Amino acid sequence: MTTTEVVKILAKRLNLTQTQTRQLLQKTLVVLKDTLTGGKSYSIRGFGTFGIRKRSDRRSYNPNLKKWMRLPPQFIVSFKAGSKLKRRVKQRKQQ
């Protein structure tokens, strides 16, 4: 699903214009980005939690160079699905 599709669906459900809905979505994503870059997590009850975690340094094979490399530690974005989302996905798989 693309942002345009999400905006159309939300606009219809919220009875807003697509422009208003796009602005609302963009501002929501700015808050999410600011929260994560500030080192905090962002929870949406029933959906899940976005957070950041530190990945340790690790070895990785580069097929272009045909050699092993050491990758430095880095921060990555993580997502942990909430229980309601997990249940709905599980029900979907069983159908």
Secondary structure, DSSP 8 states (H G I E B T S, - for coil): --HHHHHHHHHHHHT--HHHHHHHHHHHHHHHHHHHHTT--EEETTTEEEEEEEE--EEEEETTTTEEEEE--EEEEEEEE-HHHHHHHHHHHH-
